[in-house]
């Protein structure tokens, strides 16, 4: 009996020691296994329509920022550019002709005004007859009408010198804008990488005809990853930005990553869902909510050890030291 009592006492002591060790170890630690690696994923799409002429990348290929990914057939876009250049030349010629016409009409009006004024003075002295003055008046009126017509063409009916730009100048500005748009659209025929990363989810082949905003592929930057851990709402009391954390990733069970709490989300994850819960009716089951917490790896250059690559979507376990 004494032996049994000793064994029981030993087991109780062992349990107490183990429980105490676990309690001491976990004191000041908030942990969750509801976490995953997140990263920067950029979707690549077209901005103009066209047929794929060249494809420069394959799935999982590493590309650099600015590297060509896809080239569209440029024939139609170049034709539109040529047409825009022709329209601009025609509009500029029309503006030049309108300005020349106005200049000539102004000169004729000025000459007619001088001659009419001279004849009126001579008529007062009885040197010329009134009929000659009336004839010169008709010439002046015709010159004034021609001037008004030229000004109307150039200034949309405004007959004052220095008036706002009229139809001819507006057409030039419109043609210039169309030319600029055609040049920009031509530049979109070559689709380049906006960031450095790995090509993923490629969905384009040579010869395929694409419409604007067609999704082609995605680029994933494996050198810019972080962790989003979803902590229970009753764990948030002790969590603060700047606290250190230990992270274990399921893909690398023998490796521990150092991290730091960057920020805590402003709302629970369920509030950002497509159909957020509405408990206003009163008939609900209380569920402990989770709040996303953003953590940054202390090793910010993306190198976490030989052969270790952290990819967005990997599952992780996070333990934050709160004390």
C-alpha positions as CSV (number, residue, x, y, z in Angstrom):
1,X,0.0,0.0,0.0
2,X,2.8,2.3,0.8
3,X,4.4,1.6,-2.5
4,X,1.2,2.5,-4.3
5,X,1.0,5.7,-2.4
6,X,4.5,6.6,-3.3
7,X,3.8,5.9,-7.0
8,X,0.6,8.0,-6.8
9,X,2.5,10.8,-5.1
10,X,5.2,10.7,-7.7
11,X,2.6,10.9,-10.6
12,X,0.9,13.8,-8.9
13,X,4.2,15.6,-8.5
14,X,5.2,14.9,-12.1
15,X,1.8,16.3,-13.3
16,X,2.2,19.4,-11.2
17,X,5.7,20.0,-12.5
18,X,4.7,19.5,-16.1
19,X,1.7,21.8,-15.7
20,X,3.8,24.4,-13.9
21,X,6.4,24.3,-16.7
22,X,3.8,24.7,-19.4
23,X,2.1,27.6,-17.5
24,X,5.5,29.3,-17.0
25,X,6.5,28.7,-20.6
26,X,3.2,30.0,-22.0
27,X,2.8,32.9,-19.6
28,X,2.7,36.2,-21.5
29,X,2.2,34.4,-24.9
30,X,-0.8,34.7,-27.2
31,X,-0.8,32.1,-29.9
32,X,-2.9,31.0,-32.9
33,X,-2.7,28.5,-35.6
34,X,-5.2,30.4,-37.8
35,X,-2.5,32.3,-39.8
36,X,-1.1,32.2,-43.3
37,X,1.6,33.9,-45.4
38,X,0.4,36.8,-47.5
39,X,2.2,38.5,-50.4
40,X,2.0,41.0,-53.2
41,X,0.2,39.5,-56.1
42,X,-0.2,41.8,-59.2
43,X,-2.7,40.8,-61.9
44,X,-1.6,41.6,-65.5
45,X,-4.3,42.5,-68.0
46,X,-4.5,44.2,-71.4
47,X,-5.4,47.8,-71.9
48,X,-6.1,47.6,-75.7
49,X,-7.6,44.9,-77.9
50,X,-5.4,42.9,-80.3
51,X,-4.0,39.6,-81.3
52,X,-1.1,38.1,-79.3
53,X,2.0,38.2,-81.6
54,X,4.8,37.2,-79.1
55,X,4.8,35.6,-75.6
56,X,8.0,36.1,-73.7
57,X,7.4,34.2,-70.5
58,X,6.2,30.8,-69.1
59,X,4.6,29.8,-65.9
60,X,6.8,30.1,-62.8
61,X,9.4,32.1,-64.6
62,X,11.3,34.8,-62.7
63,X,11.0,38.2,-64.4
64,X,12.4,41.6,-63.6
65,X,10.5,44.9,-63.4
66,X,10.0,46.4,-66.9
67,X,10.7,43.1,-68.7
68,X,8.4,42.5,-71.7
69,X,5.8,39.8,-71.1
70,X,3.4,39.9,-74.1
71,X,3.4,41.7,-77.4
72,X,0.2,42.4,-79.4
73,X,0.0,42.9,-83.1
74,X,0.7,46.6,-83.8
75,X,-0.7,46.9,-87.3
76,X,-4.1,48.3,-86.4
77,X,-2.7,50.6,-83.7
78,X,-0.1,51.9,-86.0
79,X,-2.8,52.6,-88.6
80,X,-4.8,54.5,-86.1
81,X,-1.7,56.5,-85.2
82,X,-1.1,57.4,-88.8
83,X,-4.7,58.5,-89.2
84,X,-4.5,60.7,-86.1
85,X,-1.3,62.3,-87.5
86,X,-3.1,63.0,-90.8
87,X,-6.1,64.5,-89.0
88,X,-3.8,66.8,-87.0
89,X,-2.0,67.9,-90.2
90,X,-5.4,68.7,-91.8
91,X,-6.6,70.6,-88.8
92,X,-3.3,72.6,-88.6
93,X,-3.6,73.5,-92.3
94,X,-7.2,74.6,-91.8
95,X,-6.2,76.8,-88.9
96,X,-3.4,78.3,-90.9
97,X,-5.8,79.0,-93.8
98,X,-8.3,80.6,-91.5
99,X,-5.6,82.8,-89.9
100,X,-4.3,83.8,-93.4
101,X,-7.9,84.6,-94.5
102,X,-8.4,86.8,-91.4
103,X,-5.1,88.6,-92.0
104,X,-6.0,89.4,-95.6
105,X,-9.6,90.5,-94.6
106,X,-8.1,92.7,-91.9
107,X,-5.8,94.4,-94.4
108,X,-8.6,95.0,-96.9
109,X,-10.9,96.4,-94.2
110,X,-8.2,98.7,-93.0
111,X,-7.5,100.0,-96.6
112,X,-11.2,100.4,-97.2
113,X,-11.6,102.4,-94.0
114,X,-8.7,104.7,-94.9
115,X,-10.1,105.4,-98.4
116,X,-13.7,105.9,-97.1
117,X,-12.4,108.4,-94.6
118,X,-10.4,110.3,-97.2
119,X,-13.4,110.5,-99.6
120,X,-15.7,111.8,-96.8
121,X,-13.3,114.7,-96.2
122,X,-13.1,115.5,-99.9
123,X,-16.9,115.4,-100.1
124,X,-17.1,118.0,-97.4
125,X,-14.9,120.3,-99.5
126,X,-16.9,119.6,-102.6
127,X,-14.1,117.9,-104.4
128,X,-15.9,114.6,-104.9
129,X,-19.5,113.7,-105.4
130,X,-21.7,112.0,-102.8
131,X,-22.2,109.0,-105.3
132,X,-18.4,108.3,-105.1
133,X,-18.6,108.3,-101.3
134,X,-21.6,106.0,-101.4
135,X,-19.7,103.6,-103.7
136,X,-16.7,103.6,-101.4
137,X,-19.1,103.0,-98.5
138,X,-20.3,99.9,-100.3
139,X,-16.7,98.7,-100.7
140,X,-16.1,99.3,-97.0
141,X,-19.2,97.4,-96.0
142,X,-18.2,94.4,-98.2
143,X,-14.7,94.4,-96.6
144,X,-16.2,94.6,-93.2
145,X,-18.5,91.6,-94.0
146,X,-15.6,89.6,-95.3
147,X,-13.6,90.4,-92.1
148,X,-16.6,89.4,-89.9
149,X,-16.9,86.1,-91.8
150,X,-13.2,85.3,-91.4
151,X,-13.3,86.1,-87.7
152,X,-16.4,84.0,-87.3
153,X,-14.7,81.0,-88.8
154,X,-11.7,81.4,-86.6
155,X,-13.4,82.5,-83.4
156,X,-16.9,80.8,-83.5
157,X,-18.7,84.1,-84.2
158,X,-16.8,86.3,-81.8
159,X,-15.7,89.3,-83.7
160,X,-13.2,90.9,-81.2
161,X,-9.5,90.6,-81.7
162,X,-7.9,88.3,-79.1
163,X,-11.2,86.4,-78.7
164,X,-11.2,82.9,-77.3
165,X,-10.0,80.1,-79.6
166,X,-12.6,79.2,-82.1
167,X,-13.6,76.2,-84.2
168,X,-10.4,75.9,-86.2
169,X,-8.1,76.0,-83.1
170,X,-10.5,73.7,-81.2
171,X,-10.1,71.1,-84.0
172,X,-6.4,71.3,-83.8
173,X,-6.5,70.7,-80.1
174,X,-8.9,67.8,-80.6
175,X,-6.6,66.3,-83.2
176,X,-3.6,66.7,-80.9
177,X,-5.4,64.9,-78.1
178,X,-6.4,62.1,-80.5
179,X,-2.8,61.8,-81.7
180,X,-1.6,61.6,-78.1
181,X,-4.2,58.9,-77.3
182,X,-3.1,56.9,-80.4
183,X,0.5,57.1,-79.3
184,X,-0.4,55.9,-75.8
185,X,-2.5,53.0,-77.1
186,X,0.4,51.9,-79.4
187,X,2.7,51.8,-76.3
188,X,0.2,49.4,-74.7
189,X,0.9,46.8,-77.4
190,X,3.9,45.8,-75.4
191,X,2.9,44.6,-71.9
192,X,5.7,44.8,-69.4
193,X,6.2,43.6,-65.8
194,X,5.2,46.3,-63.3
195,X,7.1,44.5,-60.6
196,X,9.8,41.8,-60.3
197,X,8.4,38.4,-59.4
198,X,7.3,34.9,-60.5
199,X,4.9,34.4,-63.3
200,X,1.8,32.6,-62.1
201,X,-1.6,31.6,-63.4
202,X,-0.6,32.3,-67.1
203,X,-3.7,32.4,-69.2
204,X,-2.6,33.6,-72.7
205,X,-1.2,32.0,-75.8
206,X,0.2,33.2,-79.1
207,X,-2.5,33.9,-81.7
208,X,-5.2,34.6,-79.1
209,X,-7.4,37.7,-79.7
210,X,-7.7,39.7,-76.6
211,X,-10.2,42.3,-75.5
212,X,-9.3,45.2,-73.2
213,X,-9.1,44.2,-69.5
214,X,-8.5,40.5,-70.3
215,X,-6.6,38.8,-67.5
216,X,-3.3,37.4,-68.8
217,X,-1.3,36.3,-65.7
218,X,-0.2,37.2,-62.2
219,X,3.2,38.2,-60.8
220,X,4.0,37.2,-57.2
221,X,6.8,39.0,-55.4
222,X,8.4,36.3,-53.1
223,X,10.7,38.9,-51.6
224,X,7.8,40.9,-50.1
225,X,5.8,38.6,-47.8
226,X,4.2,39.0,-44.4
227,X,1.8,37.1,-42.1
228,X,-1.8,37.7,-41.2
229,X,-2.8,35.9,-38.0
230,X,-6.5,35.7,-36.9
231,X,-6.6,36.0,-33.1
232,X,-9.7,35.4,-31.1
233,X,-11.2,38.6,-29.8
234,X,-10.5,37.7,-26.2
235,X,-6.8,37.5,-27.0
236,X,-6.5,41.1,-28.2
237,X,-6.3,42.7,-24.8
238,X,-2.5,42.2,-24.5
239,X,-1.6,42.5,-28.2
240,X,0.1,45.7,-29.3
241,X,2.1,46.8,-32.3
242,X,5.9,46.3,-31.8
243,X,5.7,43.1,-29.9
244,X,8.0,40.3,-31.0
245,X,6.6,37.0,-32.3
246,X,7.7,33.5,-33.2
247,X,6.3,32.0,-36.4
248,X,6.3,28.4,-37.5
249,X,5.3,27.6,-41.1
250,X,3.8,24.1,-41.8
251,X,6.1,23.7,-44.8
252,X,9.2,24.1,-42.7
253,X,8.5,22.5,-39.3
254,X,12.1,22.6,-38.1
255,X,12.5,26.4,-38.6
256,X,11.3,29.3,-36.5
257,X,11.0,32.7,-38.0
258,X,11.3,36.0,-36.1
259,X,8.6,38.6,-36.6
260,X,7.0,41.7,-35.1
261,X,3.4,42.8,-34.8
262,X,2.9,45.6,-37.3
263,X,-0.8,46.5,-36.8
264,X,-4.2,45.2,-35.7
265,X,-7.2,45.3,-38.0
266,X,-10.0,47.8,-37.3
267,X,-12.8,45.2,-37.5
268,X,-13.3,41.4,-37.3
269,X,-12.8,39.3,-40.3
270,X,-16.5,38.5,-40.5
271,X,-17.4,42.2,-41.0
272,X,-15.5,42.2,-44.3
273,X,-17.3,39.1,-45.7
274,X,-19.7,39.2,-48.5
275,X,-22.7,38.7,-46.2
276,X,-21.7,40.0,-42.7
277,X,-23.6,38.5,-39.8
278,X,-26.7,40.4,-38.5
279,X,-27.7,39.6,-35.0
280,X,-30.3,42.3,-34.6
281,X,-33.1,39.6,-34.5
282,X,-31.9,38.3,-31.2
283,X,-32.0,34.7,-32.4
284,X,-28.3,33.9,-32.8
285,X,-25.6,31.7,-31.4
286,X,-22.7,33.6,-30.0
287,X,-19.4,32.8,-31.8
288,X,-16.0,34.1,-30.7
289,X,-14.9,36.4,-33.5
290,X,-11.4,36.6,-34.9
291,X,-9.5,39.8,-35.7
292,X,-6.7,39.9,-38.3
293,X,-3.3,40.9,-37.0
294,X,-0.5,41.9,-39.4
295,X,3.0,40.7,-38.7
296,X,6.2,41.6,-40.5
297,X,9.2,39.3,-40.7
298,X,12.3,40.9,-39.1
299,X,14.4,39.6,-42.0
300,X,12.9,42.0,-44.6
301,X,15.1,41.0,-47.6
302,X,13.1,37.8,-48.2
303,X,16.0,35.4,-47.4
304,X,15.0,33.2,-44.5
305,X,17.6,30.4,-44.9
306,X,18.9,28.1,-47.5
307,X,16.2,26.4,-49.4
308,X,13.4,28.3,-47.6
309,X,10.9,30.1,-49.8
310,X,7.8,31.6,-48.1
311,X,4.9,31.6,-50.6
312,X,1.6,33.3,-50.1
313,X,-1.1,31.0,-48.8
314,X,1.2,28.8,-46.7
315,X,-0.3,27.9,-43.3
316,X,1.5,29.2,-40.2
317,X,1.4,29.2,-36.3
318,X,2.0,32.4,-34.5
319,X,3.1,33.0,-30.9
320,X,3.3,36.7,-29.8
321,X,5.2,37.6,-26.7
322,X,3.0,40.0,-24.8
323,X,5.1,40.2,-21.5
